[in-house]
Amino acid sequence: MIDVREPHEYRIASIPGAKLIPLGEFPKHVGEFNPDADIVIHCRSGMRSAKACSILRQAGFQNVRKLGGWDPGLER
């Protein structure tokens, strides 16, 4: 699980085991992820996690989901 919120948001509340990678830094980390892994991304409202999912899908990742909320990647 990847948390794409900002560090100050993460300090207020976080999901145990989630790795913090703020959305602004996210594209620099794409090469660190296993393309065969199931990847779950979350944020506060769903907009940042949708953007992170889109970044991964454009990089060829197939098993990407956001935690709850609207997912534009599923509207195809």
Number of C-alpha atoms within 10 A of each C-alpha: 17 21 27 26 20 14 12 8 13 19 8 7 8 14 12 7 9 15 14 19 19 18 17 12 10 16 14 10 9 15 10 7 11 10 17 10 11 12 19 17 24 25 23 13 13 18 16 20 27 21 19 27 25 18 15 21 16 10 13 10 19 15 14 18 22 24 19 13 12 14 17 12 14 7 6 4
